[in-house]
């Protein structure tokens, strides 16, 4: 028994005549009659009985008819689903995002959803090193991570480079909107130490390159707590621009930092020499068209 025979049988039952069923199927009558006999022989039961000019379905035939309808429908749906998954119209996009991923990501995902409304999503948030591990283990296909990282095993698409800002409480009286790294040495600092971000080390190294040492009085792994402390004038901080865009509502003010190249880059990664799903490839293609 195969899907073709089931389609033939459905037509015979619904048309109640071999001639009408053959016409519907665009085949000759003798081959259709032969397929019905082969089906009955294989199953060992009569599926239809002739009553005058029409065929009447038997009890066994009725069971097969109901099952055949479901099987053929499932087969057709499966063919559509496989084709749509193959061209990226459906399927799942599995992507990982860093704690400080590009703040544009929600809007980008909304745009992608408008382009491919039948795609479903699996979004994992984690620190960058763990996201790299998940991509290598193929738990996710894509990830947005931040440097510094060892990414030799991955294909990379640069998304953006963002500056760091010197941030104080709103009470801080400043006559200018820029500060030098030498001036920052004179302030007590609370620095972000969130695991996997690498921000703390980047900041310290920026001072070291200038043969300076920052006056760090506190490390904080939680960004919300860090900004809350800064807003109370506990200490100042240095953070990437994304933090200020994502975490709003705090009584803080930001200043550009002069005399340093302190910045952070975010990239989209996927495993080298690995065939991506069409959904993932479509997302990469969309991201490639976005302005930096």
MARTI-851413 format. One record per residue (C-alpha): residue number from 1; x, y, z; residue in three letters. Coordinates in steps of 0.2 Angstrom, whole numbers, plus 5000, padded with zeros to 4 digits. Layout:
! MARTI-851413
num|xx|yy|zz|residu
NUM|X|Y|Z|ALA .
...
END
This chain:
! MARTI-851413
num|xx|yy|zz|residu
1|5000|5000|5000|UNK .
2|5007|5017|4995|UNK .
3|5001|5035|4995|UNK .
4|4996|5034|4977|UNK .
5|4984|5019|4981|UNK .
6|4976|5029|4995|UNK .
7|4973|5044|4984|UNK .
8|4965|5032|4971|UNK .
9|4954|5024|4985|UNK .
10|4948|5041|4991|UNK .
11|4943|5046|4974|UNK .
12|4933|5029|4971|UNK .
13|4924|5031|4988|UNK .
14|4920|5049|4985|UNK .
15|4914|5047|4967|UNK .
16|4906|5030|4970|UNK .
17|4910|5025|4952|UNK .
18|4927|5019|4944|UNK .
19|4923|5028|4928|UNK .
20|4920|5045|4938|UNK .
21|4935|5042|4949|UNK .
22|4947|5038|4934|UNK .
23|4941|5054|4926|UNK .
24|4944|5064|4942|UNK .
25|4962|5057|4943|UNK .
26|4965|5059|4925|UNK .
27|4970|5041|4922|UNK .
28|4962|5026|4912|UNK .
29|4948|5015|4920|UNK .
30|4957|4998|4919|UNK .
31|4973|5003|4929|UNK .
32|4962|5011|4943|UNK .
33|4952|4995|4944|UNK .
34|4968|4985|4945|UNK .
35|4974|4996|4959|UNK .
36|4958|4993|4969|UNK .
37|4960|4974|4966|UNK .
38|4978|4974|4972|UNK .
39|4973|4985|4987|UNK .
40|4960|4972|4992|UNK .
41|4971|4958|4989|UNK .
42|4985|4965|5000|UNK .
43|4973|4969|5014|UNK .
44|4963|4953|5012|UNK .
45|4946|4961|5013|UNK .
46|4933|4968|5001|UNK .
47|4933|4987|5002|UNK .
48|4918|4991|4991|UNK .
49|4903|4982|4984|UNK .
50|4895|4985|4968|UNK .
51|4876|4989|4969|UNK .
52|4869|4993|4952|UNK .
53|4879|5007|4944|UNK .
54|4887|5013|4960|UNK .
55|4899|5007|4973|UNK .
56|4895|5005|4991|UNK .
57|4909|5006|5004|UNK .
58|4911|4991|5016|UNK .
59|4914|4993|5034|UNK .
60|4932|4989|5032|UNK .
61|4933|5001|5017|UNK .
62|4925|5015|5028|UNK .
63|4939|5012|5041|UNK .
64|4953|5013|5027|UNK .
65|4944|5028|5019|UNK .
66|4945|5038|5036|UNK .
67|4963|5033|5039|UNK .
68|4968|5037|5021|UNK .
69|4960|5055|5022|UNK .
70|4971|5058|5037|UNK .
71|4987|5050|5030|UNK .
72|4985|5060|5013|UNK .
73|4982|5076|5022|UNK .
74|4997|5073|5034|UNK .
75|5008|5069|5018|UNK .
76|5003|5085|5009|UNK .
77|5006|5096|5025|UNK .
78|5023|5088|5027|UNK .
79|5028|5091|5009|UNK .
80|5023|5110|5012|UNK .
81|5032|5111|5028|UNK .
82|5048|5103|5022|UNK .
83|5047|5115|5006|UNK .
84|5044|5130|5017|UNK .
85|5058|5125|5029|UNK .
86|5070|5123|5015|UNK .
87|5067|5140|5008|UNK .
88|5066|5148|5025|UNK .
89|5047|5152|5025|UNK .
90|5045|5142|5041|UNK .
91|5056|5133|5053|UNK .
92|5065|5139|5069|UNK .
93|5078|5153|5072|UNK .
94|5089|5148|5086|UNK .
95|5099|5163|5092|UNK .
96|5109|5168|5107|UNK .
97|5111|5185|5114|UNK .
98|5123|5193|5126|UNK .
99|5118|5203|5141|UNK .
100|5123|5218|5132|UNK .
101|5118|5214|5114|UNK .
102|5114|5227|5102|UNK .
103|5099|5237|5108|UNK .
104|5092|5236|5091|UNK .
105|5089|5217|5092|UNK .
106|5070|5218|5097|UNK .
107|5067|5229|5082|UNK .
108|5077|5218|5070|UNK .
109|5068|5203|5076|UNK .
110|5051|5211|5073|UNK .
111|5057|5216|5056|UNK .
112|5062|5198|5052|UNK .
113|5045|5192|5059|UNK .
114|5036|5203|5047|UNK .
115|5047|5196|5033|UNK .
116|5045|5177|5038|UNK .
117|5029|5176|5049|UNK .
118|5029|5157|5050|UNK .
119|5046|5156|5058|UNK .
120|5046|5152|5077|UNK .
121|5060|5157|5088|UNK .
122|5072|5150|5102|UNK .
123|5081|5164|5110|UNK .
124|5095|5161|5123|UNK .
125|5102|5174|5134|UNK .
126|5120|5171|5141|UNK .
127|5137|5178|5143|UNK .
128|5148|5178|5127|UNK .
129|5159|5163|5131|UNK .
130|5144|5152|5135|UNK .
131|5135|5157|5119|UNK .
132|5151|5152|5109|UNK .
133|5150|5135|5117|UNK .
134|5132|5133|5113|UNK .
135|5135|5137|5095|UNK .
136|5149|5125|5094|UNK .
137|5138|5112|5102|UNK .
138|5124|5117|5089|UNK .
139|5112|5121|5103|UNK .
140|5109|5137|5094|UNK .
141|5114|5142|5076|UNK .
142|5118|5161|5078|UNK .
143|5124|5172|5093|UNK .
144|5127|5190|5096|UNK .
145|5143|5192|5106|UNK .
146|5155|5205|5112|UNK .
147|5174|5206|5110|UNK .
148|5186|5201|5117|UNK .
149|5184|5183|5112|UNK .
150|5193|5169|5103|UNK .
151|5182|5167|5087|UNK .
152|5194|5157|5075|UNK .
153|5181|5143|5074|UNK .
154|5167|5155|5069|UNK .
155|5161|5165|5054|UNK .
156|5159|5183|5060|UNK .
157|5148|5198|5054|UNK .
158|5153|5214|5063|UNK .
159|5138|5223|5069|UNK .
160|5144|5239|5078|UNK .
161|5158|5247|5088|UNK .
162|5152|5258|5103|UNK .
163|5161|5270|5114|UNK .
164|5162|5269|5133|UNK .
165|5156|5284|5143|UNK .
166|5161|5291|5160|UNK .
167|5145|5291|5171|UNK .
168|5141|5301|5186|UNK .
169|5126|5305|5197|UNK .
170|5114|5318|5191|UNK .
171|5120|5329|5205|UNK .
172|5138|5330|5198|UNK .
173|5141|5348|5193|UNK .
174|5151|5348|5176|UNK .
175|5156|5363|5166|UNK .
176|5159|5352|5150|UNK .
177|5153|5336|5142|UNK .
178|5170|5328|5139|UNK .
179|5183|5322|5151|UNK .
180|5200|5315|5149|UNK .
181|5206|5298|5155|UNK .
182|5218|5308|5166|UNK .
183|5204|5317|5174|UNK .
184|5195|5301|5178|UNK .
185|5209|5295|5189|UNK .
186|5204|5308|5201|UNK .
187|5187|5300|5204|UNK .
188|5182|5284|5214|UNK .
189|5175|5271|5202|UNK .
190|5163|5257|5203|UNK .
191|5166|5246|5188|UNK .
192|5155|5232|5180|UNK .
193|5161|5215|5183|UNK .
194|5148|5204|5175|UNK .
195|5155|5187|5170|UNK .
196|5158|5185|5152|UNK .
197|5157|5203|5147|UNK .
198|5175|5207|5148|UNK .
199|5171|5225|5152|UNK .
200|5181|5227|5168|UNK .
201|5197|5221|5160|UNK .
202|5195|5232|5145|UNK .
203|5193|5247|5156|UNK .
204|5208|5243|5167|UNK .
205|5219|5240|5151|UNK .
206|5214|5257|5144|UNK .
207|5221|5265|5159|UNK .
208|5237|5254|5159|UNK .
209|5240|5259|5141|UNK .
210|5241|5277|5147|UNK .
211|5252|5272|5162|UNK .
212|5238|5276|5174|UNK .
213|5229|5267|5187|UNK .
214|5210|5269|5190|UNK .
215|5204|5272|5208|UNK .
216|5192|5257|5208|UNK .
217|5183|5256|5225|UNK .
218|5170|5243|5220|UNK .
219|5166|5230|5207|UNK .
220|5148|5226|5203|UNK .
221|5141|5211|5193|UNK .
222|5123|5218|5192|UNK .
223|5121|5233|5180|UNK .
224|5105|5239|5188|UNK .
225|5113|5239|5205|UNK .
226|5128|5248|5198|UNK .
227|5118|5262|5190|UNK .
228|5108|5264|5206|UNK .
229|5124|5266|5216|UNK .
230|5130|5279|5204|UNK .
231|5114|5288|5204|UNK .
232|5116|5290|5223|UNK .
233|5133|5297|5221|UNK .
234|5141|5282|5229|UNK .
235|5155|5283|5215|UNK .
236|5156|5286|5196|UNK .
237|5158|5272|5183|UNK .
238|5163|5268|5165|UNK .
239|5151|5258|5154|UNK .
240|5148|5255|5136|UNK .
241|5135|5265|5127|UNK .
242|5123|5251|5126|UNK .
243|5121|5250|5145|UNK .
244|5115|5268|5145|UNK .
245|5102|5265|5131|UNK .
246|5095|5249|5138|UNK .
247|5095|5254|5156|UNK .
248|5086|5270|5157|UNK .
249|5077|5280|5171|UNK .
250|5092|5282|5182|UNK .
251|5098|5299|5189|UNK .
252|5114|5299|5180|UNK .
253|5124|5309|5167|UNK .
254|5136|5303|5154|UNK .
255|5152|5311|5147|UNK .
256|5163|5307|5132|UNK .
257|5180|5301|5136|UNK .
258|5194|5309|5127|UNK .
259|5212|5303|5125|UNK .
260|5208|5284|5123|UNK .
261|5202|5272|5110|UNK .
262|5191|5263|5123|UNK .
263|5177|5255|5114|UNK .
264|5168|5238|5112|UNK .
265|5162|5228|5097|UNK .
266|5148|5217|5095|UNK .
267|5147|5203|5081|UNK .
268|5135|5190|5075|UNK .
269|5144|5173|5074|UNK .
270|5140|5156|5067|UNK .
271|5150|5140|5065|UNK .
272|5162|5139|5051|UNK .
273|5160|5124|5038|UNK .
274|5142|5121|5045|UNK .
275|5127|5121|5034|UNK .
276|5115|5133|5042|UNK .
277|5096|5132|5041|UNK .
278|5088|5143|5028|UNK .
279|5080|5153|5043|UNK .
280|5097|5157|5050|UNK .
281|5104|5161|5033|UNK .
282|5089|5173|5030|UNK .
283|5093|5182|5046|UNK .
284|5111|5184|5042|UNK .
285|5106|5191|5025|UNK .
286|5094|5203|5033|UNK .
287|5107|5209|5046|UNK .
288|5120|5211|5032|UNK .
289|5109|5225|5025|UNK .
290|5107|5234|5041|UNK .
291|5117|5251|5044|UNK .
292|5131|5249|5056|UNK .
END
